[in-house]
Amino acid sequence: MNHLAASWNALIARISPRAVDVGECVVSVLLAILVAHAIGGDNVAWAAFAGYMVMRGHASETVLRGLLRIVGTVAGGLLALGLAPLVTTSWMGSAIAMMAVGTLSLYRALTARRAYAWLFFGLTFAMVLLDKIEAPTIALDQFVLTRILETVAGTLACATVSIVSTLTLRRRWPAPPTPPPVIAFWHPAAFRHALQAGIALALLIGVAHAFALPALAQSAVGVMAVMLVPVHGLGASGLVPVSVRLAQRFVGCLAGAAMSAVCLLLAQGHAPVLIAGTAIGVAIGRTIENGPHSYRYVGTQFTLAVLVMLVPDSYADGDVLPGVERLIAVLIGMAVLEPVLLAGHWLGPRHAPVARSRQGLDEPGGV
C-alpha cells in the first residue's frame, strides 16, 4: 500500500500546468468533434479548431475568448450575407470588399481591446465570400449558418472542458494569466501591416476567379493568422516576424501532414484509428506550442494540419480529400502573402528598424 501511495504521489508530482493544458485541449477537441457531428456540421474540422484555439488556463478567459469568437463569427457572417450578393457579380467588387473588410478586421485585431472578435469578423467574412465564389449555386445563408454552428459547437465544448478543469484540476495546477492586449486608437505601422493583409486577401479573390481551386477559405485563414503579430514587433515592416511565422507554419504543416499521412495509411478508413491519431497529434502540437523555445508556432500549425487531415466531415465515408485540399489551400495562402510582404518592405519607410520581438515570433496566430 505504501509503495502504491508513493508511486501515485510521484506521478502527481510530475504533472505540471502545461500537462494539464495538453489534456484539456485533447478532451476539448474530441468533444467538439462529437458535438459538430451531432449537429450535422459541414466542416467538422473548423469546430475542432475552435475547441483547440479557444482554450485558456482559466474558465473566465476561455469563456470570454469563446464569446468573442462567436460574436465575431456572427457579425462577419451577417455582413457577408448582406454584402456578398452585391459584390460577387464581379471579381473586382469582391476584391475591393475583401481588402476593405480584411484591412479593418486585422487592424482592429492588432490594436483593439476585443481583438479576437475583430479577427473573426474578418475571417468569417472572407471564408463565406470565398465559399460563395467556389460554390455559387449554394444558398449563402447555408454557408453563414454552418460557420456559426461549427464555431458554437467548438466553443461550447471548449468552455465545458475549461469550466470542469477550473473547478477540479486547475485548483492544484493553476495557469498563469494571459497578458492584456496592446490597445491603440491609431498606429500607422499596424495600419500598413493590416493593409498588406487586405491586399493579399484581395489577391486570393483573383486566384479564386482565375482557377477552380477548392477550399481557398483556408488560404484566407492562413493569411490573417500569420499576420497577427504584436504591434511592437513590426518596426518599419512586418517582413521579418511574419516571414518567420510563415516558415514555422510551413514546417508545422509539413510535419503534421506527415504524421497524418501515416495515420491515414494505418487507419484504412477506420474511425477509431483516426480519432486516436487526432488525440495524439493534438497532444504533440500543444506540447510544442507550450515549450520555452522560439518555435512555438510550429506546434500550432502541426495541430492545424492534423485536424485538417484527420477530422473528416463524416467518419462513415472516411473521405480525406477535403482535408488534403484544405492543406494545399493553406500553402497557397502563404505563397500569395510573401510577395506582398516583400513589396511592402521595399516600398515602406526606411527610418525605423525592424524590431526583433521574441514574443511577436512565438505567439500563436489565435485562429
C-alpha positions in Angstrom: 0.0 0.0 0.0 2.8 2.4 0.9 4.5 1.6 -2.4 1.3 2.4 -4.4 0.9 5.6 -2.5 4.5 6.6 -3.2 4.1 5.8 -6.9 0.9 7.8 -7.0 2.5 10.8 -5.3 5.5 10.6 -7.7 3.0 10.6 -10.7 1.2 13.6 -9.3 4.5 15.4 -8.8 5.4 15.1 -12.5 2.1 16.7 -13.6 2.5 20.4 -14.5 0.1 23.1 -15.6 1.3 22.6 -19.1 0.5 18.9 -19.0 -3.0 19.8 -17.7 -3.4 22.2 -20.6 -2.5 19.5 -23.1 -5.1 17.2 -21.6 -7.7 20.0 -21.7 -7.0 20.6 -25.4 -7.3 16.9 -26.3 -10.6 16.4 -24.5 -11.9 19.7 -25.8 -11.1 18.8 -29.5 -12.7 15.4 -29.2 -15.8 16.8 -27.6 -16.0 19.5 -30.3 -15.8 16.8 -33.0 -18.6 14.9 -31.3 -20.9 17.9 -30.9 -20.2 19.0 -34.5 -21.2 15.6 -35.9 -24.3 15.6 -33.7 -25.5 18.9 -35.2 -24.6 17.9 -38.7 -21.7 20.3 -39.3 -20.4 20.6 -42.9 -16.8 21.4 -41.8 -16.2 19.5 -38.6 -12.5 20.4 -38.6 -13.5 24.1 -38.0 -15.3 23.1 -34.9 -12.2 21.2 -33.8 -10.1 24.3 -34.4 -12.4 26.3 -32.1 -12.1 23.5 -29.5 -8.3 23.9 -29.6 -7.7 27.6 -30.1 -10.2 28.9 -27.6 -8.7 27.0 -24.6 -7.0 29.1 -22.0 -5.8 28.3 -18.5 -8.9 29.6 -16.6 -12.5 29.2 -17.4 -13.1 33.0 -17.3 -10.6 33.6 -20.0 -11.8 30.7 -22.1 -15.5 31.7 -21.9 -14.6 35.3 -22.8 -12.5 34.2 -25.7 -15.2 31.8 -26.9 -17.9 34.6 -26.7 -15.6 36.9 -28.7 -15.1 34.2 -31.3 -18.9 33.7 -31.6 -19.6 37.4 -31.7 -17.0 38.0 -34.4 -18.3 35.0 -36.4 -21.9 36.1 -36.3 -21.0 39.8 -37.2 -18.8 38.7 -40.1 -21.3 36.2 -41.3 -24.1 38.7 -41.3 -22.0 41.3 -43.2 -21.2 38.6 -45.8 -24.9 37.7 -46.0 -25.8 41.3 -46.8 -22.8 42.3 -48.9 -21.8 39.2 -50.9 -24.9 39.3 -53.3 -23.9 42.8 -54.2 -20.1 42.2 -54.8 -19.8 38.7 -56.1 -21.2 39.7 -59.5 -17.7 40.9 -60.4 -14.3 39.8 -59.2 -13.2 43.4 -58.8 -16.1 44.2 -56.5 -15.4 41.1 -54.4 -11.7 42.0 -54.2 -12.4 45.6 -53.0 -14.8 44.4 -50.4 -12.4 41.7 -49.2 -9.5 44.2 -49.0 -11.6 46.7 -47.1 -13.0 44.3 -44.6 -9.8 42.3 -44.2 -7.7 45.5 -43.5 -10.2 46.8 -41.0 -10.5 43.5 -39.3 -6.8 42.8 -38.9 -6.0 46.4 -37.9 -8.5 46.2 -35.0 -7.3 42.7 -34.2 -3.8 44.2 -33.7 -4.9 47.3 -31.7 -8.4 46.8 -30.1 -9.3 45.5 -26.7 -11.7 42.9 -28.1 -9.1 41.8 -30.7 -10.3 38.2 -31.0 -13.8 39.3 -32.1 -12.4 41.6 -34.7 -10.2 38.8 -36.1 -13.2 36.5 -36.6 -15.3 39.3 -38.0 -12.9 39.5 -41.0 -12.1 35.8 -41.1 -15.7 34.8 -41.3 -16.5 37.4 -44.0 -13.5 36.2 -46.0 -14.4 32.5 -45.6 -18.1 33.0 -46.6 -17.2 35.1 -49.6 -14.6 32.6 -50.9 -17.0 29.7 -50.3 -19.7 31.6 -52.3 -17.3 32.1 -55.2 -16.3 28.4 -55.1 -19.9 27.2 -55.0 -22.2 30.0 -56.3 -25.3 27.8 -56.6 -25.5 27.0 -52.9 -27.6 29.3 -50.7 -25.4 31.9 -49.0 -27.3 31.6 -45.7 -26.2 28.0 -45.5 -22.6 29.0 -45.6 -23.2 31.5 -42.8 -25.3 29.2 -40.7 -22.8 26.3 -40.8 -19.9 28.6 -39.9 -21.8 29.8 -36.8 -22.9 26.4 -35.8 -19.4 24.9 -36.1 -18.0 27.8 -34.1 -20.6 27.5 -31.4 -20.1 23.7 -31.2 -16.3 24.0 -30.7 -16.6 26.9 -28.3 -19.2 25.2 -26.1 -17.1 22.1 -26.0 -14.0 24.1 -25.0 -15.9 26.1 -22.4 -17.4 23.0 -20.8 -14.0 21.3 -20.5 -12.4 24.5 -19.2 -15.1 25.1 -16.5 -14.8 21.5 -15.3 -11.0 21.7 -15.2 -11.0 25.1 -13.4 -13.2 23.6 -10.7 -11.1 20.5 -10.3 -7.6 20.1 -11.8 -6.7 23.8 -12.0 -7.2 24.2 -8.3 -4.0 22.2 -7.9 -2.2 23.2 -11.1 -3.3 26.8 -11.8 -2.2 28.5 -15.1 -0.6 32.0 -15.3 -3.0 34.7 -16.5 -2.8 35.8 -20.2 -1.1 39.2 -20.6 -3.5 42.0 -21.5 -3.7 43.1 -25.2 -2.0 46.2 -26.5 -4.6 48.9 -27.2 -4.0 51.8 -29.6 -6.5 54.2 -31.3 -4.2 54.9 -34.2 -1.0 53.0 -35.1 0.5 53.8 -38.5 2.7 50.7 -38.6 -0.2 48.4 -37.7 -2.3 50.0 -40.4 0.4 49.5 -43.1 0.7 45.9 -41.9 -3.1 45.3 -42.0 -3.3 46.9 -45.5 -0.8 44.3 -46.7 -3.0 41.5 -45.4 -6.0 43.1 -47.1 -4.1 43.2 -50.4 -3.2 39.5 -50.1 -6.8 38.6 -49.3 -7.9 40.6 -52.4 -5.4 38.7 -54.5 -7.0 35.4 -53.2 -10.2 36.6 -54.9 -8.3 36.9 -58.2 -6.9 33.4 -57.7 -10.4 32.0 -56.9 -11.8 33.5 -60.1 -8.9 32.5 -62.3 -8.5 28.9 -61.1 -11.0 26.4 -59.9 -9.3 25.7 -56.7 -11.2 24.2 -53.7 -11.1 25.3 -50.1 -9.5 28.7 -50.6 -11.2 29.9 -47.4 -8.3 28.1 -45.6 -5.9 30.4 -47.6 -7.6 33.4 -46.1 -7.4 31.9 -42.6 -3.7 31.4 -43.1 -3.0 34.9 -44.3 -4.7 36.5 -41.3 -3.2 34.1 -38.8 0.4 34.7 -39.8 -0.1 38.5 -40.0 -1.4 38.6 -36.4 1.9 39.7 -34.7 2.2 42.1 -31.8 2.5 45.7 -33.0 5.7 46.3 -31.0 7.3 43.7 -33.2 6.6 45.4 -36.5 9.0 48.3 -36.7 9.1 49.7 -40.2 8.0 46.4 -41.7 6.4 43.1 -40.7 8.5 41.2 -43.2 10.8 39.6 -40.6 8.3 38.4 -37.9 5.7 37.4 -40.5 8.3 35.5 -42.6 9.5 33.6 -39.6 5.9 32.7 -38.8 5.4 31.7 -42.5 8.4 29.4 -42.2 7.2 28.0 -38.9 3.8 27.5 -40.4 5.2 25.6 -43.3 7.4 23.4 -41.1 4.5 22.7 -38.7 2.0 21.9 -41.5 4.6 19.6 -43.2 5.3 17.7 -40.0 1.6 17.5 -39.1 0.8 16.3 -42.6 3.5 13.7 -42.5 2.2 12.3 -39.2 -1.4 12.4 -40.5 -0.4 10.5 -43.7 1.0 7.7 -41.5 -2.2 7.6 -39.5 -4.3 7.5 -42.7 -2.3 4.6 -44.0 -2.8 2.7 -40.8 -6.4 3.6 -40.4 -7.7 2.4 -43.8 -10.9 4.3 -43.1 -11.4 3.0 -39.5 -12.7 5.9 -37.3 -11.1 4.7 -34.0 -7.6 5.0 -35.5 -8.3 8.4 -37.0 -9.7 9.6 -33.6 -6.6 8.2 -31.8 -4.3 9.9 -34.3 -6.2 13.1 -33.7 -5.7 12.9 -30.0 -2.0 12.1 -30.2 -1.5 14.9 -32.8 -3.2 17.5 -30.6 -1.1 16.4 -27.6 2.1 16.7 -29.6 1.2 20.0 -31.1 0.2 21.6 -27.8 3.3 20.3 -26.1 5.5 22.0 -28.8 3.3 25.2 -28.5 3.8 25.3 -24.7 7.6 24.9 -24.9 10.1 27.6 -23.7 11.6 27.9 -27.2 11.3 30.3 -30.1 9.4 27.9 -32.5 6.2 27.5 -30.5 4.1 28.5 -33.6 5.3 25.2 -35.2 3.2 23.4 -32.6 0.1 25.4 -33.5 0.5 24.6 -37.2 1.3 21.0 -36.5 -2.1 20.7 -34.8 -3.8 22.6 -37.6 -2.5 20.1 -40.2 -3.5 17.2 -38.0 -7.1 18.5 -37.6 -7.4 19.4 -41.3 -6.4 15.9 -42.4 -7.6 13.6 -39.7 -11.0 15.1 -38.9 -13.3 14.2 -41.9 -16.8 15.7 -42.2 -18.1 12.2 -42.0 -16.3 9.2 -40.5 -18.8 6.9 -42.3 -17.2 7.5 -45.7 -13.7 8.4 -44.5 -13.1 10.8 -47.4 -9.7 12.5 -46.8 -9.7 14.6 -50.0 -11.3 17.6 -48.3 -8.5 17.6 -45.7 -5.8 17.4 -48.4 -7.5 20.3 -50.3 -7.6 22.5 -47.2 -3.9 21.8 -46.5 -3.0 22.8 -50.1 -5.1 25.9 -49.7 -3.1 26.9 -46.6 0.1 26.7 -48.7 -1.5 28.8 -51.4 -2.2 31.5 -48.9 1.4 31.5 -47.8 2.6 31.8 -51.5 0.2 34.7 -52.1 1.2 36.6 -49.0 5.0 36.5 -49.2 5.4 38.7 -52.4 3.0 41.3 -50.8 5.3 41.4 -47.7 8.4 41.8 -49.9 6.8 44.6 -51.8 5.6 46.3 -48.6 9.1 46.0 -47.1 10.7 47.5 -50.2 8.2 50.4 -50.5 7.9 51.0 -46.8 9.6 53.7 -44.7 13.3 53.2 -44.0 13.8 55.4 -40.9 12.7 52.7 -38.4 14.5 49.4 -37.9 12.6 46.1 -38.0 12.0 45.2 -34.4 13.1 41.7 -33.3 10.5 40.5 -30.8 10.6 37.1 -29.4 7.0 37.5 -28.2 6.0 38.5 -31.7 7.5 35.4 -33.2 6.3 33.0 -30.6 2.7 33.9 -30.1 0.2 31.6 -31.8 -1.9 33.0 -34.5 -5.0 33.0 -32.4 -7.2 31.3 -35.0 
